[in-house]
């Protein structure tokens, strides 16, 4: 297995898991540019954040398809609003803009991830090996026999670590966790790396492929 990486949001930045046979290396970095720097040698990088948005009211096809595949866990999908909503200075303004453009307000959680979406949106030439992933869907494909509970619970955390053990040795993956990442960010980053490996091998499923308002590919790889 060549080295691949999974990326998930962490307080103040991003947690990055770089996975190769027998080794997992961790970093916590401040922005998308730093992610690209530390993953420069990776065959594929899976990022748990919308990569690409629409200018208008249309929903992203990959959000719709990911939610459909997740079924009862669809609440883990935060549909990416239009760019003008993402740039709003506060949540009330974002809701006002969203109601005007889409007919509905956005959640506070979606507003809070807006800076992370814009961080990647500002990357001028995103490499083709950097793809959007959704860890909850990755985990359900990795362990289709498991009925996952909330990742915020001890049982849910254990289920995710056990599922990831089908792919990577937990003793290796969890031996030297980085300062600055929350405990529930760790399984998400590893699950993102699992989908990145599938992308590198050409075996990933591609959900809702289309192009964003700037003409860049927009999809979720699983």
Secondary structure, DSSP 8 states (H G I E B T S, - for coil): ---EEEEEEETTEEEEEEEETTEEEEEEESSHHHHHHHTTT-S-EEESS-----SSS---HHHHHHHHHHGGGGGG------HHHHT-SSHHHHHHHHHHHHSS---HHHHHHHHHHHHHHT-TT--TTEEE--HHHHHHHHTTT-----TTSHHHHHHHHHHHTTTS-HHHHTTT--TT--HHHHHHHHHHHHHHHHHHHT---EEEEEE-TTS-EEEEE-
